[in-house]
Amino acid sequence: MTAVKDDSSGSPGTHALIIGVSAYDYLLGGSKCGCSEQGSDSGLGQLTAAARSADRFATWLMNDYRRKGFPLRSLRVLLSPTTEDEISESLKGKLGEDSIPTRENVANAFRKFKKAAASHPDNIAIVYVAGHGVQFTNTGAVLLLSDFAHPHHEEERYKGAVDMRAMHESMTYSSGARSQFWFVDICRQRAPEAREFEELAGVLKYDKGISGAVACSPLFLSASSGEQAFAKPGELTLFCEALMQALALGNAASSDGERSSPWLVSTSGLQMYLRKTVAQLAEERDENQWMECTGIFSDEIFHECEKAPEVDLTIKVKDGMIGENYSAKLSQLERILYNNHSTWPLITRIPAGLYKIEVTTLATKQTDSDNLKLAPPSRLKELPL
């Protein structure tokens, strides 16, 4: 069954739809590639990170997602892995034949998800999809499904595909969930057939209403228009890796700094962290990948961290200064973490929050102090203050 979790109580909550397509029957390397001319000519093959990434996000939602007053009430998951290890033990055994992301199954899942999300006006809706993708326009984002290039789709070449931009707009301009978060983890290069056809039929999309937009509905696109989205083969997509750092590690979280203030991941925090981190991960692989964010943007809370996230803190003496001349005390409230520390650099990992640092210049016995606000993922502090 696609519904790994399905609470139809009608109370406010979070409803999610997750799709990850790694295995394609009719693309190169697929079990039925030989019977599809479109699949053979496409140049597209099997993936190893899409289903794994979708599984990772779904598992995080099941186990660690937190939003006070909006628990996870329904979770629909469709995966087509190329290897068994792409699906975690927590999902194995919960997915049936209708969990394979074919056109028919995805259409049914979207219909049920949209109904669940609209079951209460205060609901939260979350969508994450990963797989091969194309676009027909500069703003497009079309996910290819596991039965893409099926020979029976010859006269509707993209019947095995779903227009994620259109699906996003159909739910944004509706009376559905008040807050929605869409993550589309696909390439967005121009479809090769777009040069041959005035119109390509068959892509799954829903009607777009003329009612007012919901309060919040950002669409996070893993790649910019016309560009590729990359992955570490056999691991995660770069976008999902950044997303998991933002959420599971709390690297995109912020707090107002007051005592016991919660650490929250907001839409603006996600946007800034994902854009920076996806680009960094791509640069490490000598590639370019720029995330885009569009849609209805307001600074809504997406996730509440259970505890303060960890921060990689480095305290060093400025270049040109004599390290032996400085001693430091680092404390938080009444708790002293380091006292009379004089070995530099100090490299440590501590919870985010507000700290006090006192530095003594040993040559003159003068002491200076400052507040040190630590936010994830890292902070560099140089001495003297």
C-alpha positions, 0 to 999 in steps of 0.5 A: 500500500502507498499509505505507510501511515493513514490517520483519517481522524480529521484533526489538524496534522501533517500529510506527506507524499514521497516519490522516489524513482531509481528503476525505470523499466523502459530506459537503458538497463531496464528490464523492458528497455528493448521493447521501447524505441523512446526508451532506447533513444532517450539516453537515460538509464537507471539511477541509484540515489533517487529512491534511496533519497526519497526513502531517507526523507520518508524515514526522517518524517516517520521518526524525527519530524516535529511540529507541535500541534501538527503530528504526521497523520498520513504518509504515502510512499512510492519507490522503485529502487534498483537495489534492495539497500535503497529501501530502509528496514523501517519501510520494507514490508510496508510497500505493496504493488501500488507503491511502484511509482507508475502513472496509475499509482502516482495518480491515485496517490496524488488524489488521496494525498490531496484529499487528506491534505484538504481534510482540515484547513489548518493542515500541513502538506509535504511533498518530496519527489526524486528521479529523472526530470525534464522541462518543456518551459523555462519554469517547468519541472516534470518528473519521469515515472517508472513506466516512462517510455512505455510502448503503449504511450507512443501517442502520449509520449509523456504519459509516464510523467507528472508535471510537478509545477502544475501539481504544486499550483493546483494545490496552492490555488485551492482550499487545501492545506494552509501550509505546503512544502514542496521539494522537487529533486530532479534535473530540469534540462529541456526534453529532447522531443520538445524540438520535434513536437509543438505539443507533447501530451500525456503529462499528469497534471491537475486543474488550477483553480482561480481561488486565492492562494494558500498562506504558504507554499514554497517550491524548492527545486533542486536545480535551476532551469535547464540544468542538471541535478547531481547525486553521489552514486549509491548514496544520496542526491546532493539536494537530499544530502543538504536537506538532511543536514538542514533537518536531521542535523538542524543545520538550518535551524535558528533561535532567538537566543533566549534561555530555553528558546526552541531551535526552529527550521523555517522556510527562509532558513531552508532556502538560505541553507539549501542554496548555499550547501547544494552549491558547495556539495556540487563544487566539491565534485567540480560541478555546478548546481543551483537550487531555486525557490519559488511559489508562495513564500512566507516565513513558516516553521517547517520543523522544530528541533528536539534539542539544540543542534550541534555546532563545530566551534573553532577558537584560534589566535589571529595570525601574527599574534603569539598564542602563548599570550592568551588564556580563555574561559568558555562558559554557558550560564553556570556551566564552565566548558573550558577554563584557563585554556591556552592550547590553540586552536581549540576545536570542539563540538558543542550545542548551539546557544549563547555562551560567554568567553573571557580572554586573559592576555597573560603578558598584561594580565588584562581580561576581556569578555564577550557573548558568543552566540553559536548557531549551526553548523559552524563558527570561527572565533579569533583572539584577542576579542 
